[in-house]
């Protein structure tokens, strides 16, 4: 893929010099997006678990079949270790794409092959496991896009307010607001009530959580996207078998 280094703004939006210098609205390939736009702590954790470590070859081969199977399992874990931080980092960025905080452009492969980048529908990113991060592609719901590039959404970017006097400045929030504790508590309450969320597919489970949150007077319109809820369910009760 030929890299297209460029800064594009929607019609009517003028980028200021300092914004252009920071590259906030510059496109990056989809595979680069998690490190560019993800939380710094998750980025650092993801880098740490992706460090290539020396492979330990076995010096002895067991005689019993069950021991041989266990040894093969250990070798597979070495070759393909779990990467929870990388999965969570990608899920966070997928949620940003789904919510419109980030926007993606790609070349449509199906159903109508195109030659120029076009906006990729936001719903395509509702499940991070459907995204081919390494190749900057996505295939879902009968559509497929390749050479996907990502940037911060500038169409919705508000004009920054004038800076207040030092004594009047409010403390800066630490990161993006999250409803993680609220969602975890909700999952705990449902589990205590005797319902196993792993007994149904993830999409109906997400719908159930949003409905229960609304019934309790919470606001599921914000912070209750499918990627966030699926990550919370996996964290609290594990993946479906």
C-alpha positions as CSV (number, residue, x, y, z in Angstrom):
1,X,0.0,0.0,0.0
2,X,1.4,3.4,-0.9
3,X,1.3,5.7,2.1
4,X,-0.8,8.9,1.5
5,X,0.6,11.5,3.9
6,X,-2.0,14.3,3.8
7,X,-4.2,16.4,6.0
8,X,-7.8,16.7,4.9
9,X,-10.5,18.8,6.5
10,X,-14.3,18.7,5.7
11,X,-15.7,21.6,3.7
12,X,-16.0,24.7,5.8
13,X,-13.5,23.6,8.5
14,X,-10.3,25.5,8.6
15,X,-7.4,23.8,10.4
16,X,-5.1,26.1,12.4
17,X,-1.4,26.0,12.1
18,X,-0.8,24.5,15.5
19,X,-3.3,21.7,14.8
20,X,-1.6,20.9,11.6
21,X,1.8,20.9,13.3
22,X,0.5,18.3,15.9
23,X,-0.9,16.2,13.1
24,X,-4.1,15.6,15.0
25,X,-6.2,15.4,11.8
26,X,-3.6,13.5,9.7
27,X,-4.6,10.1,8.4
28,X,-2.9,7.0,9.7
29,X,-3.4,3.4,8.5
30,X,-5.9,1.4,10.5
31,X,-3.1,-0.8,11.9
32,X,-1.4,2.3,13.3
33,X,-4.6,3.7,14.9
34,X,-4.5,1.9,18.3
35,X,-1.0,3.3,19.1
36,X,-1.8,6.7,17.7
37,X,-5.2,7.3,19.4
38,X,-5.4,4.8,22.2
39,X,-4.8,5.5,26.0
40,X,-1.1,5.8,26.7
41,X,-1.2,3.2,29.5
42,X,-2.8,0.6,27.2
43,X,-0.4,1.5,24.4
44,X,2.6,0.9,26.8
45,X,1.1,-2.4,28.0
46,X,0.4,-3.5,24.4
47,X,4.0,-2.8,23.4
48,X,5.3,-4.7,26.4
49,X,3.4,-7.9,25.6
50,X,4.3,-7.7,21.9
51,X,8.1,-7.8,22.6
52,X,9.6,-10.8,20.9
53,X,10.9,-13.3,23.5
54,X,13.3,-16.2,22.9
55,X,11.6,-19.5,22.2
56,X,12.4,-22.3,24.6
57,X,12.6,-25.6,22.8
58,X,12.0,-28.7,24.8
59,X,15.0,-30.9,25.7
60,X,13.0,-34.0,26.6
61,X,9.9,-35.6,25.0
62,X,7.5,-37.4,27.3
63,X,6.4,-40.9,26.7
64,X,2.7,-40.6,27.7
65,X,0.2,-39.2,25.3
66,X,-1.4,-36.8,27.8
67,X,2.1,-35.4,28.7
68,X,2.8,-34.9,25.0
69,X,-0.4,-33.0,24.5
70,X,0.4,-30.8,27.6
71,X,3.8,-30.1,26.1
72,X,2.3,-29.1,22.8
73,X,-0.1,-26.8,24.6
74,X,2.9,-25.1,26.3
75,X,4.6,-24.7,23.0
76,X,1.5,-23.1,21.5
77,X,1.3,-20.7,24.4
78,X,4.9,-19.7,23.7
79,X,4.3,-19.2,20.0
80,X,0.9,-17.5,20.4
81,X,0.8,-15.9,23.9
82,X,-2.5,-14.2,25.0
83,X,-2.4,-10.4,24.5
84,X,-5.1,-8.9,26.7
85,X,-3.8,-5.4,26.6
86,X,-3.6,-5.4,22.8
87,X,-7.1,-6.7,22.6
88,X,-8.4,-4.1,25.0
89,X,-6.5,-1.3,23.2
90,X,-8.1,-2.3,19.9
91,X,-11.5,-2.5,21.5
92,X,-11.1,1.0,22.8
93,X,-10.2,2.3,19.3
94,X,-13.0,0.3,17.7
95,X,-15.4,2.0,20.1
96,X,-14.0,5.4,19.1
97,X,-14.7,4.6,15.5
98,X,-18.1,3.2,16.3
99,X,-19.1,6.4,18.3
100,X,-17.7,8.8,15.7
101,X,-14.9,10.2,17.7
102,X,-12.6,8.8,15.0
103,X,-13.6,8.5,11.3
104,X,-12.4,6.0,8.8
105,X,-12.0,6.1,5.0
106,X,-11.3,3.1,2.8
107,X,-11.6,1.7,-0.7
108,X,-14.7,-0.4,-1.1
109,X,-14.1,-3.9,-2.3
110,X,-17.7,-5.3,-2.0
111,X,-20.4,-5.0,-3.0
112,X,-19.5,-2.0,-5.3
113,X,-15.7,-1.9,-6.0
114,X,-14.4,1.6,-5.9
115,X,-11.2,3.4,-6.8
116,X,-11.2,6.3,-4.3
117,X,-11.4,6.3,-0.5
118,X,-14.9,6.8,0.9
119,X,-16.3,7.0,4.4
120,X,-16.5,3.5,6.1
121,X,-19.9,3.2,7.9
122,X,-19.5,3.4,11.6
123,X,-21.5,0.2,12.4
124,X,-18.7,-1.8,10.7
125,X,-16.6,-1.2,13.8
126,X,-19.1,-2.4,16.4
127,X,-17.2,-5.7,16.9
128,X,-13.3,-5.4,17.1
129,X,-12.9,-9.1,16.4
130,X,-14.3,-8.5,12.9
131,X,-11.5,-6.0,12.0
132,X,-8.4,-7.1,10.2
133,X,-6.1,-4.7,12.0
134,X,-2.8,-6.0,10.5
135,X,-4.0,-5.4,6.9
136,X,-6.1,-2.3,7.5
137,X,-9.2,-4.1,6.2
138,X,-12.7,-4.9,7.4
139,X,-15.3,-7.3,6.1
140,X,-18.8,-7.4,7.6
141,X,-22.5,-7.5,6.7
142,X,-21.8,-8.0,3.0
143,X,-19.4,-5.1,2.8
144,X,-15.6,-5.1,2.6
145,X,-13.1,-2.2,2.7
146,X,-9.4,-2.2,2.2
147,X,-6.6,0.4,2.7
148,X,-8.5,1.9,5.6
149,X,-7.1,5.1,7.1
150,X,-8.2,6.8,10.3
151,X,-8.1,10.3,11.8
152,X,-9.8,12.2,14.5
153,X,-13.3,13.4,13.5
154,X,-13.0,17.1,12.7
155,X,-16.6,17.4,11.5
156,X,-17.8,17.5,15.0
157,X,-14.8,19.3,16.6
158,X,-16.1,22.3,18.6
159,X,-14.3,25.6,18.7
160,X,-12.0,25.5,21.7
161,X,-13.0,27.9,24.5
162,X,-10.8,30.8,25.4
163,X,-8.3,29.8,28.2
164,X,-9.4,31.0,31.6
165,X,-7.2,32.7,34.1
166,X,-4.9,30.4,36.0
167,X,-7.0,30.7,39.2
168,X,-10.2,30.0,37.4
169,X,-9.1,26.9,35.4
170,X,-10.9,23.7,36.3
171,X,-8.8,20.6,36.8
172,X,-8.3,18.7,33.6
173,X,-10.0,15.3,33.5
174,X,-7.8,12.3,33.6
175,X,-8.6,10.5,30.3
176,X,-11.9,9.7,28.7
177,X,-14.9,9.3,30.9
178,X,-15.8,5.7,31.5
179,X,-18.8,3.7,32.8
180,X,-16.7,0.7,33.5
181,X,-17.6,0.4,37.3
182,X,-21.2,1.0,36.5
183,X,-21.3,-1.7,33.9
184,X,-19.4,-4.2,36.1
185,X,-21.8,-3.6,38.9
186,X,-24.7,-4.2,36.6
187,X,-23.2,-7.5,35.4
188,X,-22.7,-8.6,39.0
189,X,-26.3,-7.8,39.9
190,X,-27.6,-9.8,36.9
191,X,-25.3,-12.8,37.8
192,X,-26.4,-12.7,41.4
193,X,-30.0,-12.8,40.2
194,X,-29.2,-16.2,38.7
195,X,-28.9,-15.3,35.0
196,X,-25.8,-16.5,33.1
197,X,-24.9,-14.0,30.4
198,X,-22.7,-16.6,28.8
199,X,-25.9,-18.6,28.1
200,X,-26.7,-16.3,25.2
201,X,-24.8,-14.7,22.3
202,X,-22.9,-11.5,23.0
203,X,-25.2,-9.2,20.9
204,X,-28.4,-10.2,22.9
205,X,-26.4,-9.9,26.1
206,X,-25.4,-6.3,25.2
207,X,-29.1,-5.5,24.4
208,X,-30.1,-7.0,27.8
209,X,-27.5,-4.9,29.7
210,X,-28.7,-1.7,28.0
211,X,-32.3,-2.5,28.7
212,X,-31.5,-3.3,32.4
213,X,-29.5,-0.1,32.7
214,X,-32.5,1.9,31.3
215,X,-34.8,0.2,33.7
216,X,-32.6,1.2,36.6
217,X,-32.7,4.9,35.5
218,X,-29.2,4.9,34.0
219,X,-28.2,6.3,30.6
220,X,-27.2,3.5,28.2
221,X,-27.0,5.9,25.3
222,X,-23.4,6.9,26.3
223,X,-20.7,4.5,27.1
224,X,-22.7,1.3,26.5
225,X,-21.5,0.4,23.0
226,X,-21.2,-3.2,22.0
227,X,-17.3,-3.3,22.2
228,X,-17.4,-1.8,25.7
229,X,-20.1,-4.2,27.0
230,X,-18.5,-7.3,25.4
231,X,-15.1,-6.4,26.9
232,X,-16.8,-6.0,30.3
233,X,-18.7,-9.3,30.1
234,X,-15.5,-11.1,29.1
235,X,-13.6,-9.5,32.0
236,X,-16.3,-10.3,34.6
237,X,-17.5,-13.8,33.6
238,X,-15.0,-14.9,30.9
239,X,-15.5,-15.7,27.2
240,X,-18.2,-18.0,26.0
241,X,-17.1,-21.7,25.5
